């Protein structure tokens, strides 16, 4: 990696600190900006400018971090929304498994509490599955459709709350299934369902939290 002149290093460091989003997408975006600055500064240096002057010319051409940040952050916010939507969509099969296991364990129970807990888990799984369908639509809207239609500005926020809803449903389903498993002879099935819900929650919750953070960052100014 070609070393940057000090002004360019400071610029890239400031931009990196200000951006939020998936680590890989952020690293790729920062690397693209770094390469662009390097090439622009090199072109000015080849034209006869000193290294420092070439760096300052490149920075003037790129604009300030404050000018560049909204557009870059918008790109990362959409990337985070896709990351969260994908996580919600992938969690749907686990929730379907919880639904099936809870229904399977629901026959012949003597305790009302376990039965109520199972019904709660089933309803929560339905809520999370609906969130997964919304997330799948968001993936389509930010994927191939984005080449033809602009991505709605509020879509990342919708995805963030869909992920939050699904994550909360998984957490509540975990508690409900754990309570049912403690009070019924069908505890192996319910324990398995609870573990599936807990694993799904642990996977989705950080992504949904990051998506909420990105979605609440200032929007790019429109002229």
C-alpha positions as CSV (number, residue, x, y, z in Angstrom):
1,X,0.0,0.0,0.0
2,X,1.5,3.3,-1.1
3,X,2.1,5.7,1.9
4,X,0.0,8.8,1.8
5,X,1.2,12.3,2.3
6,X,0.3,13.6,5.8
7,X,-2.6,15.8,4.7
8,X,-4.1,12.9,2.8
9,X,-3.6,10.6,5.8
10,X,-5.4,13.0,8.1
11,X,-8.3,13.3,5.6
12,X,-8.7,9.5,5.2
13,X,-8.5,9.1,9.0
14,X,-11.2,11.7,9.6
15,X,-13.5,10.2,7.0
16,X,-12.9,6.7,8.4
17,X,-13.8,7.9,11.9
18,X,-17.0,9.6,10.7
19,X,-18.4,6.7,8.7
20,X,-20.6,3.9,10.2
21,X,-21.7,0.7,8.6
22,X,-20.7,-2.9,7.9
23,X,-17.0,-3.4,8.4
24,X,-16.3,-4.8,4.9
25,X,-18.4,-2.3,3.1
26,X,-16.8,0.6,5.1
27,X,-13.2,-0.7,4.4
28,X,-14.0,-1.1,0.7
29,X,-15.4,2.5,0.5
30,X,-12.5,4.0,2.4
31,X,-10.0,2.1,0.2
32,X,-11.7,3.4,-2.9
33,X,-11.4,7.0,-1.6
34,X,-7.8,6.4,-0.6
35,X,-6.9,5.1,-4.1
36,X,-8.7,8.1,-5.7
37,X,-6.8,10.5,-3.6
38,X,-3.5,8.8,-4.3
39,X,-4.1,8.8,-8.0
40,X,-5.2,12.4,-8.1
41,X,-2.2,13.6,-6.0
42,X,0.1,11.5,-8.2
43,X,-1.3,13.2,-11.3
44,X,-0.6,16.6,-9.9
45,X,2.9,15.5,-8.8
46,X,3.6,14.3,-12.3
47,X,2.6,17.7,-13.6
48,X,5.4,19.2,-11.6
49,X,3.9,20.1,-8.2
50,X,5.5,19.3,-4.9
51,X,4.2,16.4,-2.9
52,X,2.5,18.7,-0.4
53,X,1.0,21.0,-3.0
54,X,-0.2,18.0,-5.0
55,X,-1.9,16.6,-1.9
56,X,-3.7,19.9,-1.2
57,X,-4.8,20.1,-4.8
58,X,-6.2,16.6,-4.6
59,X,-8.1,17.5,-1.4
60,X,-9.6,20.6,-2.9
61,X,-10.7,18.5,-5.9
62,X,-12.4,15.9,-3.6
63,X,-14.0,18.4,-1.3
64,X,-14.1,18.5,2.5
65,X,-15.0,15.5,4.6
66,X,-18.2,17.3,5.6
67,X,-19.1,17.6,1.9
68,X,-18.2,14.0,1.1
69,X,-19.6,12.4,4.2
70,X,-23.4,12.4,3.6
71,X,-23.1,10.6,0.2
72,X,-20.7,8.0,1.6
73,X,-22.7,7.5,4.7
74,X,-25.9,7.0,2.6
75,X,-24.1,4.2,0.7
76,X,-23.1,2.5,4.0
77,X,-26.5,3.0,5.5
78,X,-28.0,1.1,2.6
79,X,-25.3,-1.6,2.9
80,X,-26.2,-1.9,6.6
81,X,-29.9,-2.2,5.8
82,X,-29.1,-5.0,3.3
83,X,-26.9,-6.7,6.0
84,X,-29.7,-6.5,8.5
85,X,-32.4,-7.5,6.0
86,X,-30.3,-10.6,5.1
87,X,-29.9,-11.5,8.7
88,X,-33.7,-11.3,9.3
89,X,-34.4,-13.4,6.2
90,X,-31.9,-16.1,7.2
91,X,-33.4,-16.2,10.7
92,X,-36.9,-17.1,9.4
93,X,-36.1,-20.8,9.0
94,X,-35.0,-21.0,12.6
95,X,-38.3,-19.3,13.7
96,X,-40.2,-21.7,11.6
97,X,-38.4,-24.5,13.4
98,X,-39.4,-23.0,16.8
99,X,-43.0,-22.9,15.6
100,X,-42.9,-26.5,14.5
101,X,-41.2,-27.8,17.7
102,X,-43.6,-25.8,19.9
103,X,-46.6,-27.2,18.1
104,X,-45.2,-30.8,18.3
105,X,-44.7,-30.4,22.0
106,X,-48.1,-29.0,22.5
107,X,-50.1,-32.2,22.7
108,X,-51.2,-33.8,26.0
109,X,-49.8,-31.1,28.4
110,X,-51.2,-31.0,31.8
111,X,-49.9,-27.5,32.7
112,X,-51.7,-24.4,31.5
113,X,-48.6,-22.2,31.8
114,X,-46.5,-24.3,29.4
115,X,-49.4,-24.3,26.9
116,X,-49.6,-20.5,27.2
117,X,-45.9,-20.1,26.8
118,X,-45.9,-22.2,23.7
119,X,-48.8,-20.2,22.2
120,X,-46.9,-17.0,22.9
121,X,-43.8,-18.4,21.2
122,X,-45.8,-19.4,18.1
123,X,-47.4,-15.9,17.8
124,X,-44.0,-14.2,18.3
125,X,-42.6,-16.5,15.6
126,X,-45.4,-15.3,13.3
127,X,-44.5,-11.7,14.0
128,X,-40.8,-12.3,13.3
129,X,-41.7,-14.2,10.1
130,X,-43.7,-11.2,8.8
131,X,-40.6,-9.1,9.6
132,X,-38.6,-11.5,7.5
133,X,-40.9,-11.1,4.5
134,X,-40.5,-7.3,4.8
135,X,-36.8,-7.8,5.0
136,X,-36.8,-9.9,1.8
137,X,-38.7,-7.1,0.0
138,X,-36.1,-4.6,1.3
139,X,-33.3,-6.8,-0.2
140,X,-35.1,-6.7,-3.6
141,X,-35.5,-2.9,-3.3
142,X,-31.9,-2.3,-2.6
143,X,-30.6,-5.0,-5.0
144,X,-31.6,-5.4,-8.7
145,X,-34.5,-2.9,-8.4
146,X,-32.2,-0.2,-7.2
147,X,-30.7,0.0,-10.7
148,X,-34.1,1.1,-12.0
149,X,-35.7,2.8,-9.1
150,X,-34.2,5.0,-6.3
151,X,-34.0,3.4,-2.9
152,X,-36.6,5.0,-0.6
153,X,-34.8,7.1,2.0
154,X,-36.9,5.7,4.9
155,X,-36.2,2.1,3.9
156,X,-33.2,1.6,6.1
157,X,-35.2,2.8,9.1
158,X,-38.0,0.4,8.2
159,X,-35.5,-2.4,8.0
160,X,-34.0,-1.4,11.3
161,X,-37.3,-1.7,13.1
162,X,-38.2,-4.9,11.3
163,X,-34.9,-6.3,12.5
164,X,-35.6,-5.0,16.0
165,X,-39.1,-6.5,16.0
166,X,-37.8,-9.9,14.9
167,X,-34.9,-9.8,17.4
168,X,-37.3,-8.9,20.3
169,X,-39.7,-11.7,19.2
170,X,-36.8,-14.1,19.3
171,X,-35.8,-13.0,22.8
172,X,-39.4,-13.3,24.1
173,X,-39.8,-16.7,22.4
174,X,-36.6,-17.9,24.1
175,X,-38.0,-16.9,27.5
176,X,-41.4,-18.5,26.7
177,X,-40.0,-21.7,25.5
178,X,-37.6,-21.9,28.5
179,X,-40.5,-21.5,30.9
180,X,-42.4,-24.2,29.1
181,X,-39.4,-26.6,29.0
182,X,-39.0,-26.2,32.8
183,X,-42.6,-27.3,33.5
184,X,-43.3,-30.1,31.0
185,X,-42.1,-33.5,30.1
186,X,-41.5,-32.4,26.5
187,X,-38.5,-30.3,27.6
188,X,-36.0,-31.7,25.0
189,X,-38.1,-30.3,22.0
190,X,-38.8,-27.1,23.8
191,X,-35.2,-26.6,24.9
192,X,-34.1,-27.1,21.3
193,X,-36.6,-24.5,20.1
194,X,-35.4,-22.1,22.8
195,X,-31.8,-22.6,21.8
196,X,-32.7,-21.9,18.1
197,X,-34.5,-18.7,19.1
198,X,-31.7,-17.6,21.4
199,X,-29.1,-18.1,18.6
200,X,-31.2,-16.2,16.1
201,X,-31.6,-13.3,18.6
202,X,-27.8,-13.2,19.3
203,X,-27.1,-13.1,15.6
204,X,-29.7,-10.5,14.7
205,X,-29.7,-8.1,17.6
206,X,-26.3,-6.4,16.9
207,X,-27.1,-6.0,13.2
208,X,-30.5,-4.4,14.0
209,X,-28.9,-2.1,16.5
210,X,-26.2,-1.0,14.0
211,X,-29.0,-0.4,11.4
212,X,-31.0,1.8,13.7
213,X,-27.8,3.8,14.4
214,X,-27.1,4.3,10.7
215,X,-30.7,5.1,9.9
216,X,-30.8,7.9,12.4
217,X,-27.7,9.6,11.1
218,X,-28.3,12.9,9.2
219,X,-29.5,12.5,5.7
220,X,-27.6,14.1,2.7
221,X,-28.6,17.6,1.9
222,X,-30.6,17.9,-1.3
223,X,-30.3,20.9,-3.6
